[in-house]
């Protein structure tokens, strides 16, 4: 359940970044962020927050670790842009 919510949040965040409405409201706007980069950032942020909570999120943390690992293998992640997260 939480996994699906996080995945949907990633989809929504990316759609908001590349939406036509954003382009209409901000002429000249271009989104140079790729969906895997948005996913990496969201997954890493959730992982960091849920690790601090510890109890009851073992399955979610395992899923996040797996998803982050998959994203690390893709060439769409530009390493200099998403190398660390400071919360």
TIRO-306080 format. One record per residue (C-alpha): x, y, z; residue number from 0; residue in three letters. Coordinates in nm, 2 decimals, decimal comma. Each point is the difference from the previous one (the first is absolute). Example, Ala and Ser with C-alpha at 12.3 -4.5 7.8 and 13.67 -1.06 7.14 Angstrom:
<pt><px>1,23</px><py>-0,45</py><pz>0,78</pz><n>0</n><res>Ala</res></pt>
<pt><px>0,14</px><py>0,34</py><pz>-0,07</pz><n>1</n><res>Ser</res></pt>
END
This chain:
<pt><px>0,00</px><py>0,00</py><pz>0,00</pz><n>0</n><res>Unk</res></pt>
<pt><px>0,27</px><py>0,25</py><pz>0,10</pz><n>1</n><res>Unk</res></pt>
<pt><px>0,21</px><py>-0,11</py><pz>-0,30</pz><n>2</n><res>Unk</res></pt>
<pt><px>-0,28</px><py>0,08</py><pz>-0,24</pz><n>3</n><res>Unk</res></pt>
<pt><px>-0,05</px><py>0,34</py><pz>0,16</pz><n>4</n><res>Unk</res></pt>
<pt><px>0,37</px><py>0,09</py><pz>-0,03</pz><n>5</n><res>Unk</res></pt>
<pt><px>0,00</px><py>-0,12</py><pz>-0,36</pz><n>6</n><res>Unk</res></pt>
<pt><px>-0,31</px><py>0,21</py><pz>-0,08</pz><n>7</n><res>Unk</res></pt>
<pt><px>0,16</px><py>0,30</py><pz>0,17</pz><n>8</n><res>Unk</res></pt>
<pt><px>0,30</px><py>-0,03</py><pz>-0,23</pz><n>9</n><res>Unk</res></pt>
<pt><px>-0,23</px><py>-0,02</py><pz>-0,30</pz><n>10</n><res>Unk</res></pt>
<pt><px>-0,19</px><py>0,31</py><pz>0,12</pz><n>11</n><res>Unk</res></pt>
<pt><px>0,32</px><py>0,20</py><pz>0,07</pz><n>12</n><res>Unk</res></pt>
<pt><px>0,14</px><py>-0,07</py><pz>-0,34</pz><n>13</n><res>Unk</res></pt>
<pt><px>-0,33</px><py>0,09</py><pz>-0,17</pz><n>14</n><res>Unk</res></pt>
<pt><px>-0,01</px><py>0,33</py><pz>0,19</pz><n>15</n><res>Unk</res></pt>
<pt><px>0,35</px><py>0,08</py><pz>-0,12</pz><n>16</n><res>Unk</res></pt>
<pt><px>-0,07</px><py>-0,06</py><pz>-0,37</pz><n>17</n><res>Unk</res></pt>
<pt><px>-0,37</px><py>0,10</py><pz>-0,01</pz><n>18</n><res>Unk</res></pt>
<pt><px>-0,13</px><py>0,23</py><pz>-0,28</pz><n>19</n><res>Unk</res></pt>
<pt><px>-0,16</px><py>0,22</py><pz>0,27</pz><n>20</n><res>Unk</res></pt>
<pt><px>0,35</px><py>0,07</py><pz>0,15</pz><n>21</n><res>Unk</res></pt>
<pt><px>0,13</px><py>0,09</py><pz>-0,35</pz><n>22</n><res>Unk</res></pt>
<pt><px>-0,30</px><py>0,23</py><pz>-0,06</pz><n>23</n><res>Unk</res></pt>
<pt><px>0,04</px><py>0,17</py><pz>0,33</pz><n>24</n><res>Unk</res></pt>
<pt><px>0,38</px><py>0,04</py><pz>-0,04</pz><n>25</n><res>Unk</res></pt>
<pt><px>0,09</px><py>0,08</py><pz>-0,36</pz><n>26</n><res>Unk</res></pt>
<pt><px>0,34</px><py>-0,13</py><pz>-0,09</pz><n>27</n><res>Unk</res></pt>
<pt><px>-0,01</px><py>-0,27</py><pz>0,28</pz><n>28</n><res>Unk</res></pt>
<pt><px>0,17</px><py>-0,32</py><pz>-0,09</pz><n>29</n><res>Unk</res></pt>
<pt><px>0,03</px><py>-0,30</py><pz>0,23</pz><n>30</n><res>Unk</res></pt>
<pt><px>0,34</px><py>-0,16</py><pz>-0,03</pz><n>31</n><res>Unk</res></pt>
<pt><px>-0,06</px><py>-0,25</py><pz>0,28</pz><n>32</n><res>Unk</res></pt>
<pt><px>-0,07</px><py>-0,35</py><pz>-0,11</pz><n>33</n><res>Unk</res></pt>
<pt><px>-0,25</px><py>-0,23</py><pz>0,16</pz><n>34</n><res>Unk</res></pt>
<pt><px>0,26</px><py>-0,24</py><pz>0,14</pz><n>35</n><res>Unk</res></pt>
<pt><px>0,17</px><py>0,30</py><pz>0,17</pz><n>36</n><res>Unk</res></pt>
<pt><px>-0,33</px><py>0,10</py><pz>0,16</pz><n>37</n><res>Unk</res></pt>
<pt><px>-0,06</px><py>-0,36</py><pz>0,11</pz><n>38</n><res>Unk</res></pt>
<pt><px>0,35</px><py>-0,03</py><pz>0,14</pz><n>39</n><res>Unk</res></pt>
<pt><px>-0,04</px><py>0,32</py><pz>0,20</pz><n>40</n><res>Unk</res></pt>
<pt><px>-0,34</px><py>-0,10</py><pz>0,14</pz><n>41</n><res>Unk</res></pt>
<pt><px>0,10</px><py>-0,36</py><pz>0,08</pz><n>42</n><res>Unk</res></pt>
<pt><px>0,32</px><py>0,12</py><pz>0,17</pz><n>43</n><res>Unk</res></pt>
<pt><px>-0,19</px><py>0,26</py><pz>0,21</pz><n>44</n><res>Unk</res></pt>
<pt><px>-0,26</px><py>-0,25</py><pz>0,11</pz><n>45</n><res>Unk</res></pt>
<pt><px>0,27</px><py>-0,25</py><pz>0,08</pz><n>46</n><res>Unk</res></pt>
<pt><px>0,18</px><py>0,26</py><pz>0,22</pz><n>47</n><res>Unk</res></pt>
<pt><px>-0,32</px><py>0,10</py><pz>0,19</pz><n>48</n><res>Unk</res></pt>
<pt><px>-0,13</px><py>-0,35</py><pz>0,04</pz><n>49</n><res>Unk</res></pt>
<pt><px>0,34</px><py>-0,13</py><pz>0,13</pz><n>50</n><res>Unk</res></pt>
<pt><px>-0,02</px><py>0,25</py><pz>0,28</pz><n>51</n><res>Unk</res></pt>
<pt><px>-0,35</px><py>-0,13</py><pz>0,09</pz><n>52</n><res>Unk</res></pt>
<pt><px>0,13</px><py>-0,36</py><pz>-0,01</pz><n>53</n><res>Unk</res></pt>
<pt><px>-0,30</px><py>-0,19</py><pz>0,13</pz><n>54</n><res>Unk</res></pt>
<pt><px>-0,25</px><py>-0,16</py><pz>-0,24</pz><n>55</n><res>Unk</res></pt>
<pt><px>0,16</px><py>0,12</py><pz>-0,33</pz><n>56</n><res>Unk</res></pt>
<pt><px>0,24</px><py>-0,30</py><pz>-0,07</pz><n>57</n><res>Unk</res></pt>
<pt><px>-0,19</px><py>-0,11</py><pz>-0,31</pz><n>58</n><res>Unk</res></pt>
<pt><px>-0,02</px><py>0,35</py><pz>-0,13</pz><n>59</n><res>Unk</res></pt>
<pt><px>0,37</px><py>0,07</py><pz>0,06</pz><n>60</n><res>Unk</res></pt>
<pt><px>0,09</px><py>-0,33</py><pz>-0,17</pz><n>61</n><res>Unk</res></pt>
<pt><px>-0,21</px><py>0,11</py><pz>-0,30</pz><n>62</n><res>Unk</res></pt>
<pt><px>0,15</px><py>0,34</py><pz>-0,01</pz><n>63</n><res>Unk</res></pt>
<pt><px>0,35</px><py>-0,14</py><pz>0,01</pz><n>64</n><res>Unk</res></pt>
<pt><px>-0,08</px><py>-0,23</py><pz>-0,29</pz><n>65</n><res>Unk</res></pt>
<pt><px>-0,15</px><py>0,29</py><pz>-0,20</pz><n>66</n><res>Unk</res></pt>
<pt><px>0,30</px><py>0,23</py><pz>0,07</pz><n>67</n><res>Unk</res></pt>
<pt><px>0,23</px><py>-0,29</py><pz>-0,10</pz><n>68</n><res>Unk</res></pt>
<pt><px>-0,18</px><py>-0,04</py><pz>-0,33</pz><n>69</n><res>Unk</res></pt>
<pt><px>0,02</px><py>0,38</py><pz>-0,07</pz><n>70</n><res>Unk</res></pt>
<pt><px>0,37</px><py>0,00</py><pz>0,08</pz><n>71</n><res>Unk</res></pt>
<pt><px>0,05</px><py>-0,24</py><pz>-0,30</pz><n>72</n><res>Unk</res></pt>
<pt><px>-0,18</px><py>0,22</py><pz>-0,25</pz><n>73</n><res>Unk</res></pt>
<pt><px>0,19</px><py>0,25</py><pz>-0,22</pz><n>74</n><res>Unk</res></pt>
<pt><px>-0,28</px><py>0,25</py><pz>0,04</pz><n>75</n><res>Unk</res></pt>
<pt><px>0,12</px><py>0,11</py><pz>0,34</pz><n>76</n><res>Unk</res></pt>
<pt><px>0,25</px><py>0,27</py><pz>-0,04</pz><n>77</n><res>Unk</res></pt>
<pt><px>0,23</px><py>-0,07</py><pz>0,29</pz><n>78</n><res>Unk</res></pt>
<pt><px>0,12</px><py>0,36</py><pz>0,07</pz><n>79</n><res>Unk</res></pt>
<pt><px>-0,36</px><py>0,11</py><pz>0,03</pz><n>80</n><res>Unk</res></pt>
<pt><px>-0,13</px><py>-0,26</py><pz>0,24</pz><n>81</n><res>Unk</res></pt>
<pt><px>0,30</px><py>-0,12</py><pz>0,20</pz><n>82</n><res>Unk</res></pt>
<pt><px>-0,12</px><py>0,09</py><pz>0,35</pz><n>83</n><res>Unk</res></pt>
<pt><px>-0,30</px><py>0,11</py><pz>0,20</pz><n>84</n><res>Unk</res></pt>
<pt><px>0,02</px><py>0,24</py><pz>0,29</pz><n>85</n><res>Unk</res></pt>
<pt><px>-0,31</px><py>0,00</py><pz>0,22</pz><n>86</n><res>Unk</res></pt>
END
